[in-house]
Amino acid sequence: MNAPSETNAQEMNTPEMNDRPIVEFFQLVPNPHPPRRADRSAGGSIPVRALRYCQAMTSASAFGWYVFVPFTFKVVWDGSSILWTYQGTDEWLPLTRETAQFPNFNQKFDELAPATVRGFAPPFLTASFTPGGLQVWTGCLVRTAPGWSLLVRGAANFPKSLSYQTLEGIIETDKWFGPLFDNIKILKTDVPVEFRSDVPFLQVQPVRKEVYADKFLQNYAVRDMKDLGAADWDAFHRTVVAPNTVPDRKPGRYAVSVRKAAHATGLAKVDAGAAT
């Protein structure tokens, strides 16, 4: 693979150099929990030992931003249709014409939006043609800097619900400026599924477009054990053998080495809220 050109390197640094955010969230629906940097502890669900020593897990947990639903609501799927309810109402509401708006949002949207887009408020819930499929809007619009897309997925290392599955997708949000939503698949019938406003619904992660391009992903190799050379065996020894033959070795050697490298290259600066 060719090395990145100087132009590409400069393009990757453009948001930081110009003080332009890599991602911008526009909160159309009021939310007491606006998007925020993901944290290393995955909301406190990672065991203390792993939080201290497992750099791989904490790095994955902190990669990206948490996005929350604007209020707590529940849905139930009977195998055919979907009903929903939310805080402030005592009844189960059908998804009329397969969609439901956030309460009182249509009027607010039309009051603030220009005439050209009035009447096009994004729906909060949309039932899919796929059995048990449901599209959930976070109440946000989202935009990324040129060349950046968003990988939209469930929150990393959070306990997963057994009642629904969060589907993943990559959106080219530098060009596609629209609602930040995700599709879920309800797995159980006749069981209320709760979506809490204080628990991250999504974790969105920045991805350079060239990284997931087919040309890039075709550049890989699968080799056999006999293909390992002396340098490979030396690297294996340093990584696996040497640390396990040191008497009274301290745990977390990998974590320490990664953090030192990050400090040395100036990549260790993190948001204070993300370093917990």
C-alpha positions as CSV (number, residue, x, y, z in Angstrom):
1,M,0.0,0.0,0.0
2,N,1.3,3.5,-0.8
3,A,2.1,5.7,2.1
4,P,-0.4,8.6,2.7
5,S,0.5,11.6,0.7
6,E,1.4,14.9,2.4
7,T,-1.9,16.3,1.1
8,N,-3.9,13.5,2.7
9,A,-2.1,14.0,6.0
10,Q,-2.9,17.7,5.9
11,E,-6.5,17.0,5.1
12,M,-6.8,14.7,8.1
13,N,-5.5,17.5,10.3
14,T,-7.7,20.2,8.9
15,P,-10.4,20.1,11.6
16,E,-7.9,20.4,14.4
17,M,-5.7,23.0,12.7
18,N,-8.7,25.2,11.9
19,D,-10.4,24.6,15.3
20,R,-13.3,23.0,13.5
21,P,-14.9,20.1,15.2
22,I,-14.6,16.7,13.6
23,V,-18.3,16.2,14.5
24,E,-21.1,18.7,15.2
25,F,-24.4,17.6,16.9
26,F,-27.5,19.8,16.4
27,Q,-30.0,19.0,19.2
28,L,-33.4,19.6,17.7
29,V,-35.3,17.9,20.5
30,P,-34.4,19.1,24.0
31,N,-32.4,16.5,25.9
32,P,-31.2,16.6,29.4
33,H,-28.4,14.3,28.3
34,P,-26.8,15.9,25.2
35,P,-24.1,14.0,23.2
36,R,-20.8,13.7,25.1
37,R,-17.5,12.0,24.8
38,A,-17.6,8.3,25.5
39,D,-15.7,7.3,28.7
40,R,-13.1,4.7,29.5
41,S,-15.2,3.0,32.1
42,A,-18.2,2.4,29.8
43,G,-20.5,4.1,32.3
44,G,-18.9,2.3,35.2
45,S,-19.7,-1.2,33.8
46,I,-16.0,-2.2,33.3
47,P,-14.5,-4.1,36.2
48,V,-12.0,-2.0,38.2
49,R,-9.1,-4.3,37.3
50,A,-9.8,-4.1,33.6
51,L,-10.2,-0.3,33.9
52,R,-6.8,-0.1,35.4
53,Y,-4.9,-2.6,33.3
54,C,-6.8,-3.4,30.1
55,Q,-5.9,-0.6,27.7
56,A,-7.5,-2.3,24.8
57,M,-10.9,-2.4,26.5
58,T,-10.8,1.2,27.8
59,S,-9.6,2.6,24.5
60,A,-12.5,0.9,22.7
61,S,-14.9,2.2,25.3
62,A,-13.7,5.8,25.0
63,F,-13.6,5.8,21.2
64,G,-16.3,8.2,20.0
65,W,-19.3,9.9,21.5
66,Y,-22.4,8.8,23.4
67,V,-25.8,9.8,22.1
68,F,-28.9,9.5,24.2
69,V,-32.6,9.3,23.4
70,P,-34.5,12.5,24.5
71,F,-36.7,10.7,27.0
72,T,-37.4,7.3,28.4
73,F,-39.9,5.3,26.4
74,K,-41.0,1.7,25.9
75,V,-42.1,-0.3,22.9
76,V,-43.8,-3.7,22.6
77,W,-44.0,-5.8,19.5
78,D,-46.8,-8.4,19.2
79,G,-45.3,-10.1,16.2
80,S,-47.3,-7.9,13.8
81,S,-47.5,-4.3,15.0
82,I,-45.6,-2.1,17.4
83,L,-47.1,-0.1,20.3
84,W,-45.2,2.5,22.4
85,T,-45.6,4.6,25.5
86,Y,-43.5,7.2,27.3
87,Q,-43.2,9.2,30.5
88,G,-46.3,11.3,30.9
89,T,-48.9,9.1,29.3
90,D,-50.7,6.1,30.7
91,E,-51.6,4.4,27.4
92,W,-50.0,2.3,24.8
93,L,-50.0,4.2,21.4
94,P,-49.9,2.5,18.0
95,L,-47.4,3.7,15.4
96,T,-49.9,5.5,13.3
97,R,-49.0,5.0,9.6
98,E,-45.9,3.2,10.9
99,T,-44.4,6.5,12.4
100,A,-44.7,8.5,15.6
101,Q,-43.6,12.0,16.3
102,F,-41.9,13.2,19.4
103,P,-44.7,14.8,21.5
104,N,-45.4,18.5,20.4
105,F,-42.3,18.6,18.2
106,N,-44.1,19.1,14.9
107,Q,-45.3,22.5,15.9
108,K,-42.0,23.6,17.4
109,F,-40.2,22.5,14.2
110,D,-42.5,24.4,11.9
111,E,-42.2,27.5,14.1
112,L,-38.4,27.6,13.8
113,A,-37.8,26.1,10.4
114,P,-37.8,28.0,7.2
115,A,-40.8,27.7,4.9
116,T,-39.0,25.3,2.5
117,V,-38.8,22.6,5.1
118,R,-41.9,23.0,7.2
119,G,-43.9,19.9,7.5
120,F,-40.8,17.7,7.3
121,A,-40.0,17.2,11.0
122,P,-38.1,13.9,11.4
123,P,-40.3,11.2,12.9
124,F,-39.2,9.9,16.3
125,L,-40.1,6.3,15.7
126,T,-40.6,4.5,12.4
127,A,-41.7,0.9,12.1
128,S,-39.7,-1.0,9.4
129,F,-41.1,-3.4,6.8
130,T,-38.8,-6.0,8.4
131,P,-40.6,-7.9,11.2
132,G,-39.7,-6.3,14.6
133,G,-37.7,-3.6,12.9
134,L,-37.8,-0.1,14.3
135,Q,-36.0,3.1,13.5
136,V,-35.3,5.4,16.5
137,W,-34.3,9.0,16.1
138,T,-32.0,10.6,18.7
139,G,-33.4,14.1,18.2
140,C,-30.1,15.2,16.7
141,L,-28.9,16.2,13.3
142,V,-25.2,15.5,12.7
143,R,-22.4,16.7,10.5
144,T,-18.7,15.7,10.2
145,A,-15.7,17.5,8.8
146,P,-14.8,16.7,5.1
147,G,-13.4,13.2,4.7
148,W,-14.9,11.9,7.9
149,S,-17.9,9.5,8.3
150,L,-19.6,8.2,11.4
151,L,-19.8,4.5,12.4
152,V,-23.1,4.3,14.3
153,R,-23.4,1.4,16.7
154,G,-24.5,0.4,20.3
155,A,-22.4,1.7,23.2
156,A,-19.1,-0.3,23.4
157,N,-18.8,-2.7,26.4
158,F,-22.2,-1.8,27.9
159,P,-24.4,-4.7,28.9
160,K,-26.5,-5.6,25.9
161,S,-30.3,-6.0,26.1
162,L,-31.6,-9.5,25.3
163,S,-34.8,-7.9,24.0
164,Y,-33.5,-6.0,21.0
165,Q,-30.4,-5.8,18.7
166,T,-28.8,-2.5,17.7
167,L,-27.8,-2.6,14.0
168,E,-24.6,-0.8,12.9
169,G,-24.0,1.4,9.9
170,I,-21.5,3.9,8.5
171,I,-22.9,7.2,7.4
172,E,-21.0,9.7,5.2
173,T,-22.1,12.6,7.4
174,D,-19.8,15.1,5.7
175,K,-22.2,15.1,2.8
176,W,-25.4,13.6,4.2
177,F,-26.8,16.2,6.7
178,G,-29.8,14.7,8.3
179,P,-31.2,13.0,11.4
180,L,-29.0,10.8,13.5
181,F,-31.0,7.6,14.0
182,D,-30.4,3.9,14.2
183,N,-32.3,0.8,13.3
184,I,-33.0,-1.8,15.9
185,K,-34.5,-5.3,15.7
186,I,-36.9,-6.3,18.5
187,L,-36.1,-9.9,19.4
188,K,-39.0,-10.7,21.8
189,T,-42.7,-10.4,21.3
190,D,-45.2,-9.3,23.9
191,V,-42.4,-8.0,26.2
192,P,-42.1,-4.2,26.9
193,V,-38.7,-3.0,25.9
194,E,-37.4,0.1,27.7
195,F,-35.1,2.7,26.3
196,R,-33.8,4.9,29.1
197,S,-32.8,8.5,28.5
198,D,-29.9,8.3,31.0
199,V,-28.2,5.3,29.3
200,P,-26.3,5.8,26.0
201,F,-28.4,4.6,23.1
202,L,-25.6,4.9,20.6
203,Q,-21.9,5.3,20.3
204,V,-20.8,7.1,17.2
205,Q,-17.2,6.9,16.1
206,P,-15.3,8.9,13.5
207,V,-13.9,7.0,10.5
208,R,-11.9,8.3,7.6
209,K,-13.5,7.3,4.3
210,E,-10.4,5.8,2.8
211,V,-10.1,3.4,5.7
212,Y,-13.3,1.5,4.8
213,A,-12.9,1.8,1.0
214,D,-12.9,-1.5,-0.8
215,K,-9.4,-0.8,-2.2
216,F,-8.0,-0.4,1.3
217,L,-9.8,-3.4,2.7
218,Q,-8.6,-5.6,-0.1
219,N,-5.0,-5.0,1.0
220,Y,-4.6,-7.9,3.5
221,A,-2.9,-11.2,3.8
222,V,-3.5,-14.6,5.5
223,R,-0.3,-16.5,6.2
224,D,0.8,-19.8,7.6
225,M,2.9,-20.5,10.7
226,K,5.8,-21.4,8.5
227,D,5.8,-17.9,7.1
228,L,6.8,-16.4,10.4
229,G,10.3,-15.0,10.2
230,A,13.0,-14.4,12.8
231,A,11.7,-10.8,13.4
232,D,8.2,-12.2,13.9
233,W,9.3,-14.7,16.5
234,D,11.3,-12.0,18.3
235,A,8.2,-9.8,18.4
236,F,6.2,-12.7,19.7
237,H,8.8,-13.3,22.4
238,R,8.8,-9.7,23.5
239,T,5.0,-9.6,23.6
240,V,4.1,-13.0,25.1
241,V,7.0,-14.8,26.5
242,A,9.2,-12.2,28.1
243,P,6.5,-10.6,30.3
244,N,5.4,-14.0,31.6
245,T,8.9,-15.1,32.6
246,V,9.6,-12.1,34.8
247,P,9.3,-12.9,38.5
248,D,6.7,-10.8,40.3
249,R,5.9,-8.9,37.1
250,K,3.6,-6.0,37.3
251,P,0.3,-6.2,35.5
252,G,-0.7,-3.7,32.8
253,R,2.6,-3.5,30.9
254,Y,0.8,-3.0,27.6
255,A,-1.4,-0.2,29.1
256,V,1.7,1.5,30.5
257,S,3.5,1.3,27.1
258,V,0.6,2.7,25.2
259,R,0.1,5.6,27.6
260,K,3.8,6.5,27.5
261,A,3.7,6.4,23.7
262,A,0.6,8.6,23.7
263,H,2.3,11.2,26.0
264,A,5.4,11.2,23.9
265,T,3.5,11.9,20.7
266,G,1.1,14.4,22.3
267,L,-2.0,12.2,21.7
268,A,-2.7,11.7,25.4
269,K,-4.8,14.9,25.7
270,V,-8.4,13.9,26.5
271,D,-11.5,15.6,27.6
272,A,-11.6,15.6,31.4
273,G,-15.0,13.8,31.4
274,A,-13.6,11.0,29.3
275,A,-10.7,10.3,31.5
276,T,-12.7,8.9,34.4
